[in-house]
Amino acid sequence: MTKGNETKITDELYAYMLAHNPPLDAVQRQLVETTYARLPEHAGMQSAEEQGPLLAFLVRLTGARHIVEVGTFTGFSALSMAQALPADGRLIACDVSEEWTAYGREAWEKAGVADRIELRIAPALDTLRAMPAEPHIDLAYLDADKGNYVPYWEELVPRMRQGGLVVTDNVLFHGRVTDPGATGGAAAIKEFNEHVAADPRMDSVLLTVSDGLTLSRKR
């Protein structure tokens, strides 16, 4: 195996990267800071700062009008994607916490995109299974409980339109995917990565963005 890049992401290089990406707007910045201030023990569940502009870019790149998010937490990723949608676009956000998503609701209102986001508080598998079975989703973002990644995938993929994009977060699971004795979330992610790589319905690439991000395009 030949590794083509030895660049290590230092704090200085990370700051440089952020400085050369689209900046967070005032509502996004406040939401990120509020999440860390009020939920310090859980703030690591929030999508990385650089993923907000990336998700918005992917929404615009694909021309997405119908988005499904599995795992919303405090709403930063949903906010970023909704802001990139056209005015008649819609995002269905799946989560089980009224408490955590309340921060998102407030931010969505402030940003003027609350009318584009439908928050469904219920187990995400129930929400996905209640959706129309035919392909209709343009983009899906998967960032929820790792043990259900494969079932979520199997509900999403048949509902993706041809050329639709599934974006999956945490596919490196803090580097623990290389541990042969991995358990829990790490083992679940290893199983998911193998499942995705072998799926003939999708073209997928695994990237070293943040904690690992897989982009999968419906064939």
C-alpha positions as MATLAB code, in Angstrom:
seq = 'MTKGNETKITDELYAYMLAHNPPLDAVQRQLVETTYARLPEHAGMQSAEEQGPLLAFLVRLTGARHIVEVGTFTGFSALSMAQALPADGRLIACDVSEEWTAYGREAWEKAGVADRIELRIAPALDTLRAMPAEPHIDLAYLDADKGNYVPYWEELVPRMRQGGLVVTDNVLFHGRVTDPGATGGAAAIKEFNEHVAADPRMDSVLLTVSDGLTLSRKR';
ca = [
       0.000    0.000    0.000;
       1.271    3.450   -0.911;
       0.001    6.358    1.150;
       0.094    9.430   -1.068;
      -0.195   12.170    1.530;
       1.648   12.638    4.812;
      -0.104   15.884    5.792;
      -1.029   15.911    9.474;
      -3.874   18.189   10.512;
      -2.406   20.356   13.246;
      -4.456   22.976   15.084;
      -2.853   25.649   12.908;
      -3.653   23.779    9.695;
      -7.213   23.148   10.842;
      -7.674   26.866   11.505;
      -6.205   27.613    8.065;
      -8.691   25.231    6.466;
     -11.639   26.872    8.238;
     -10.377   30.314    7.233;
     -10.437   29.281    3.577;
     -13.909   27.768    3.673;
     -17.195   29.685    3.661;
     -17.606   31.138    7.166;
     -20.502   30.232    9.409;
     -23.161   32.912    9.520;
     -24.287   34.482   12.788;
     -27.102   31.999   13.419;
     -24.902   28.979   12.679;
     -22.124   30.311   14.898;
     -24.493   30.973   17.764;
     -25.953   27.478   17.482;
     -22.514   25.851   17.522;
     -21.454   27.899   20.558;
     -24.737   27.308   22.371;
     -24.410   23.567   21.854;
     -20.933   23.508   23.399;
     -21.971   25.790   26.256;
     -25.211   24.049   27.246;
     -24.491   20.461   26.268;
     -20.744   20.082   26.860;
     -20.946   16.330   27.505;
     -22.768   15.715   24.218;
     -21.396   18.485   21.979;
     -19.117   16.027   20.192;
     -22.248   14.679   18.525;
     -22.528   17.908   16.553;
     -21.281   17.756   12.976;
     -17.862   19.354   12.626;
     -17.798   23.018   11.703;
     -16.374   22.356    8.240;
     -19.199   19.950    7.480;
     -21.791   22.729    7.475;
     -20.411   24.442    4.351;
     -19.685   21.040    2.797;
     -23.257   19.841    3.233;
     -24.587   23.108    1.806;
     -22.224   22.697   -1.157;
     -23.477   19.156   -1.776;
     -27.114   20.296   -1.640;
     -26.395   22.904   -4.306;
     -24.196   20.558   -6.344;
     -26.888   17.881   -6.562;
     -29.748   20.344   -6.987;
     -31.472   18.616   -4.085;
     -35.054   19.566   -3.289;
     -35.980   16.687   -0.987;
     -33.567   15.882    1.854;
     -33.814   13.390    4.706;
     -31.605   13.719    7.763;
     -31.274   10.812   10.184;
     -29.984   12.212   13.470;
     -30.465   15.941   14.026;
     -29.125   16.642   17.555;
     -29.197   20.457   17.966;
     -29.817   21.145   14.304;
     -26.558   22.530   12.873;
     -26.407   20.187    9.881;
     -30.133   20.581    9.156;
     -29.718   24.361    9.288;
     -26.783   24.266    6.875;
     -28.623   22.093    4.361;
     -31.936   23.928    4.624;
     -30.239   27.245    3.915;
     -28.932   25.771    0.647;
     -32.325   24.471   -0.462;
     -34.506   26.405   -2.886;
     -37.483   28.129   -1.276;
     -39.793   25.214   -2.124;
     -37.313   22.567   -0.966;
     -38.042   20.367    2.031;
     -35.941   18.604    4.645;
     -37.312   15.887    6.908;
     -35.276   15.748   10.122;
     -35.481   12.522   12.146;
     -34.642   12.521   15.849;
     -35.953   11.246   19.185;
     -35.079   14.187   21.451;
     -37.425   17.132   21.944;
     -34.856   18.686   24.292;
     -31.887   18.710   21.923;
     -33.826   19.591   18.794;
     -35.415   22.577   20.565;
     -32.117   24.409   20.031;
     -32.407   23.638   16.337;
     -36.000   24.829   16.108;
     -34.991   28.190   17.552;
     -32.071   28.532   15.134;
     -34.161   27.517   12.125;
     -36.681   30.218   12.985;
     -33.951   32.834   13.367;
     -32.455   31.849   10.003;
     -35.811   31.990    8.254;
     -35.780   28.348    7.117;
     -38.162   26.745    9.608;
     -40.748   26.363    6.845;
     -38.338   24.144    4.912;
     -37.724   21.706    7.786;
     -40.170   19.113    9.084;
     -38.948   17.650   12.364;
     -40.283   14.192   13.134;
     -39.748   13.073   16.720;
     -39.897    9.292   16.591;
     -37.544    6.352   16.064;
     -35.986    7.073   12.670;
     -36.654    3.583   11.328;
     -40.369    4.143   11.917;
     -40.200    7.500   10.156;
     -38.285    6.089    7.183;
     -40.575    3.084    6.802;
     -43.602    5.384    6.727;
     -42.206    7.284    3.720;
     -43.257    6.436    0.151;
     -41.399    3.361   -1.077;
     -40.613    4.734   -4.527;
     -37.388    6.683   -5.209;
     -37.924   10.330   -4.247;
     -35.070   11.456   -1.978;
     -32.366   13.632   -3.536;
     -29.945   13.719   -0.599;
     -29.776   11.948    2.762;
     -27.484   12.694    5.691;
     -26.898    9.839    8.116;
     -25.468   10.791   11.517;
     -27.325    8.863   14.200;
     -26.979    5.797   16.435;
     -24.281    3.648   14.881;
     -25.877    0.296   15.651;
     -28.700    1.100   13.245;
     -26.596    2.409   10.354;
     -27.155   -0.689    8.214;
     -30.952   -0.720    8.770;
     -31.094    3.027    8.057;
     -29.105    2.463    4.872;
     -31.451   -0.285    3.755;
     -34.466    1.984    4.232;
     -32.828    4.956    2.510;
     -31.204    3.399   -0.564;
     -34.399    2.127   -2.271;
     -35.942    5.571   -1.716;
     -33.052    7.485   -3.288;
     -33.599    8.755   -6.809;
     -31.051    7.806   -9.471;
     -28.061   10.067   -8.913;
     -29.189   10.808   -5.356;
     -26.536   11.165   -2.661;
     -26.245    9.552    0.774;
     -23.741   11.288    3.066;
     -22.708    9.232    6.101;
     -20.781   10.640    9.060;
     -18.391    9.032   11.584;
     -17.284    6.201    9.298;
     -13.804    6.144   10.864;
     -15.238    6.145   14.406;
     -12.353    7.921   16.099;
      -9.863    5.639   14.347;
     -11.221    2.520   16.033;
     -12.366    0.868   12.789;
      -8.909   -0.657   12.387;
      -9.112   -2.440   15.744;
      -9.635   -6.177   15.094;
     -11.257   -6.458   18.507;
     -13.626   -3.521   18.013;
     -16.903   -3.646   19.919;
     -19.986   -1.475   20.231;
     -20.203    1.499   17.892;
     -16.828    0.786   16.309;
     -17.871   -2.762   15.396;
     -21.151   -1.458   14.007;
     -19.345    1.066   11.821;
     -16.944   -1.609   10.562;
     -19.929   -3.735    9.560;
     -21.570   -0.726    7.905;
     -18.452    0.164    5.914;
     -18.195   -3.378    4.576;
     -21.892   -3.353    3.735;
     -21.605   -0.093    1.803;
     -18.473   -1.148   -0.069;
     -20.234   -4.301   -1.283;
     -23.528   -2.641   -2.263;
     -23.941   -2.808   -6.077;
     -26.702   -0.190   -6.029;
     -24.364    2.614   -5.032;
     -21.029    4.178   -5.984;
     -19.269    5.097   -2.740;
     -16.098    6.835   -1.616;
     -14.855    7.047    1.989;
     -13.098   10.326    2.799;
     -10.964   11.434    5.739;
     -13.131   14.473    6.480;
     -13.499   15.037   10.218;
     -14.297   11.596   11.720;
     -14.693   10.057    8.262;
     -17.377   10.808    5.703;
     -18.717    8.463    3.018;
     -20.376    9.836   -0.104;
     -22.600    7.327   -1.896;
     -24.325    7.982   -5.229;
     -27.332    5.939   -6.364;
     -26.576    4.216   -9.669;
];
